[in-house]
Amino acid sequence: MPSDPLADIDTLAVRAGTERSQWGEHSEALFLTSSFTFASAEQAAARFGNTEEGYTYSRVGNPTVRMFERRLAALEGAEDALATSSGMAAIFTAAAAVLRAGDHALCAGNVFGATQQLFATVLARFGVETSFVEGTEIAAWRAALRPNTRLMFAETPSNPLTELVDLDAFAALAREVGAVSVVDNCFCTPVAQRPLAHGIDVVVHSATKYLDGQGRVLGGAVVGSSSFVREQALPILRTTGMSLSPFNAWVLLKGMETLPVRMRAQCANALAVARWLEARPEVARVHFPGLASHPQHALAQRQQSLPGAIVSFALAGEGEAQLRARAFSLINRVKLMSITANLGDTRTTITHPATTTHGRLTPEARARAGIGEGLIRVAVGLESPEALIADLEAALAP
């Protein structure tokens, strides 16, 4: 038994961060208010002048949102967290907190399509240059460094090919050159992986995915040291207004209560589906860190406690047009799985990354990321693995 009753991940997911009002409510309270009143003009001045703690305006802080931040920080083993309106808002906030015009950023070439667009086009408009590198190779990161490199960004596992970054080596390289290391921990969540424990500076989340777990609301978060979160990230969010709504924060708090239970079950289901797919002649390759065939299986076992619940697979065959047609046919024939690009839901989802999540990338960028026309991504949910396998088997049948 741990000496701290809130030390284990299951208990933290249910109890951490809860703050009760004077009414003593058991469930977290939902504070649906845009602003807060003050006992006097002097108190208002002190709150706005940051000489007295307290809430002023929900764009800057809200009790329900703060409970979400504290719970996520506890789960990640972090000093603090900052809630944002979406996962992409979290990535932009973290980047904007570090980068200035004339700076250089390194980004893994296998990240989510919108993340690639953010670094390649949006940040470029403000004078930040980004180099995309082979995320799995630390030597590639080192070779791409410049004297003005200020930020290194990666997903691990990546979307959708589940490629991994060696967190210890990644963090060490960033420290060596004085860059801020940022890792998207959306696929694993703190239940399966804690990047900060490996020396990573900042973690970002799309809370829309597994933290909610039921596909209901948008949300995101930046997680790290108190100094980074409050002194660097919060001023960006305060001014840009990419704040998480109190209602969404309340929904996310409810979702996080079952996060460990869901993650363990979904990862187990994903492993069963991945093993079945790997044995099918119609499938050329299965991308899943829990399989011994995954090129970074040993690394996954070292830095993840669970393999994740995302399974991507490439159909066998030749010709991009033919592979797209076969992929579309399979997706259109599933009966149980939901055809949607979202992931992290209790309901299994299936999508064609080349035309959805990565559809806005150039053909060259998709090729660099390894996103072919025959690639299909399945985000495994909580249905029985037998039912999911039967659904895929019927869809694969001639």
C-alpha positions, 0 to 999 in steps of 0.5 A: 500500500502506498503511504500517500492514499492519492499516489496510485493512478486509479485513485488520482483519476477519481479524486485528484484536484477536487475542490468543494464549495461551501455547499459541500457537494460530492461531485465536482461543481460546475461553475457556469459563469463568465465573470466573478464578483468582488467584495470591494473595489480594492479586492477587484484591483488586487485580483486584477493586479495579481496581488491576491489570489482568486478568480476574475474572468473565466477566460483566465481561470475558473474553478471547474477548469482549475479542478481539471487542470489539477487532476491532469497535472497529478496524473502526469506527475507534473507541477501544473497544467493549463487547460485549452479549448482543444488539443491544437490550441494546446500545441499552439500555446506551448509553441507560442510560449517558447518561439519568437520570430527568427527562432527555429523549431524541430518537428517530427515528420510523422505527427498529426496532419494539423500539427504539421500544418501549424508548424509549416504554415501558421508559425512560418507566417510569424517568422518561425522556421521549422525543420521536419525530421525522421522522428524515430531517429535521434541522430536525425534530430541532432543533425537538424539542430541549428544554433537558434533551435528553441523547440523540439516537438514530437508525438509518441506514439505517432498518429497514425503509424504508432512510431515511437520517440525515445523519450530519454534520448529526446529529452537529453538532446533538448537539454544539451542544446537548450531547447524546450522538449514538447511531447504529445501524449494523446495516444498513451495518456498518463495511464500508459506513459509519463513523458515528464518522468523521462525528462521531457519539459512539456506535455500536451494533450487533446483532452477530446480523445481519451481523457473524455473517452466518449466523444462528447466535447473538445478540450486540450491541455499544456502540462509542465512546471509551474513556471512554464505553465503560469509564466510562459503559457498562461499569458498566451492563453490569457490574450488569445482566449483559447480557454476551455469552457467550464462545461467542457472541463466538467465533462472531462473531469467525469471522463477522467474518473474512468480513464485507467479502467478504459485504457487498460480494457481498450489496450487489451482489445487493441492487442487482440485485434492487431494479432488477428490482423497480422495473420490475415493475408489481405494485410501487408503490415500492422502498426501496433507497438504491442506486437513483437513485429513492431520495429520499436517494440522493445522501446515501447515496453521500456517507456510505456506501461500499455501499448495503446489502443490505436491499430493501423494496418496497410492493405496488401496490393499495388497501385495507389488508386487500387489501394484507395478503392480497396480501403474505401470498400473495407471501411464502407462495409464495416457494420459495427465500427463508426466511420469517423476521424475522431479517436479515444472513444469507447466506440471503435472508430475507423478512418482512411488517414490519407483522405481525412486526418492527413488529407490536407498535406501535400503528397510529398508530406504524406509520403514523408509521413508514411501515409499511403492510400492502403493505410487504415486506422482503427481506434479500438474501443470497448466493444468485445474484441470478438465482435470487432474481429467479426466486423473486420472479417466480414469487411475483408471478405471478397 
